[in-house]
Amino acid sequence: MASAKPKKKNPRLASGRKRVRQDLVINAANTSLRSKYRTAVKNVEKAAAVGDKTKAAEAFAKAQSVLDTVADKGIFHKNKAARDKSRLAAKVKALALAK
């Protein structure tokens, strides 16, 4: 039988209750941005895999702003965003150079 997670207790202090409310909103926003980041990366990779140069270039242009936004907000580390942008740029550039 799998053990159930222990039930979390509600905070007694008003500041603790407020913190829980804030955390719910912040967590939802971060989850949304994280999903947007992954989707943007995936769109560029799919276009590159198919070999569609124009679609890949357009997707990469959109992905750049999403990656920068997420890195600025601290959801992913700035070096991870830079690494992902570099790899995506290399894929798009390889498409452009290919016949």
C-alpha positions in Angstrom: 0.0 0.0 0.0 1.4 3.4 -1.0 1.8 5.8 1.8 -0.3 9.0 1.5 1.3 12.4 1.8 0.9 13.9 5.2 -1.8 16.5 5.2 -0.4 20.0 5.4 -1.5 22.1 8.3 -3.0 25.5 7.7 -0.8 28.4 9.0 -2.1 30.1 12.1 -0.7 33.5 11.5 -2.3 35.9 9.1 1.1 36.5 7.4 1.4 32.7 6.8 -2.1 32.4 5.4 -1.3 35.3 3.0 1.9 33.7 2.0 0.0 30.5 1.1 -2.4 32.6 -1.1 0.5 34.3 -2.8 2.4 31.1 -3.4 -0.6 29.6 -5.2 -0.8 32.6 -7.6 3.0 32.7 -8.1 3.2 29.0 -8.7 0.5 29.1 -11.3 2.2 32.0 -13.1 5.6 30.2 -13.0 4.0 27.0 -14.3 2.5 28.8 -17.2 5.7 30.5 -18.2 7.7 27.3 -17.8 5.2 25.6 -20.2 5.4 28.5 -22.7 9.2 28.2 -22.6 9.2 24.5 -23.3 6.6 24.9 -26.1 8.6 27.6 -27.8 11.7 25.4 -27.8 9.7 22.4 -29.0 8.2 24.5 -31.9 11.7 25.5 -33.2 13.0 21.9 -32.9 10.0 20.5 -34.8 10.3 23.0 -37.6 14.1 22.3 -37.8 13.5 18.5 -37.8 11.0 18.9 -40.7 13.4 21.1 -42.6 11.1 24.2 -42.9 13.6 27.1 -43.0 11.1 29.9 -42.8 8.9 28.3 -40.1 12.0 27.5 -38.1 13.3 31.1 -38.4 9.9 32.6 -37.3 9.6 30.2 -34.4 13.1 31.0 -33.3 12.4 34.7 -33.3 9.4 34.2 -31.1 11.2 31.7 -28.9 14.1 34.2 -28.2 11.8 36.7 -26.5 10.1 33.9 -24.5 13.5 32.5 -23.4 14.8 35.9 -22.3 11.6 36.7 -20.4 11.6 33.4 -18.5 15.3 33.8 -17.7 14.8 37.4 -16.5 12.1 36.3 -14.1 14.4 33.6 -12.7 12.2 30.7 -13.6 15.1 29.1 -15.5 18.7 30.1 -15.0 20.0 32.6 -17.5 22.7 30.3 -18.6 20.2 27.6 -19.4 18.2 30.0 -21.5 21.5 31.2 -23.3 22.5 27.6 -23.9 19.1 26.7 -25.3 19.1 29.8 -27.5 22.5 28.9 -28.8 21.6 25.4 -29.7 18.4 26.5 -31.4 20.2 29.2 -33.3 22.7 26.5 -34.5 19.9 24.3 -35.7 18.2 27.2 -37.6 21.6 28.3 -39.1 22.3 24.7 -40.2 18.9 24.7 -42.1 19.8 28.0 -43.7 23.1 26.7 -44.9 21.7 23.4 -46.1 20.4 23.1 -49.7 
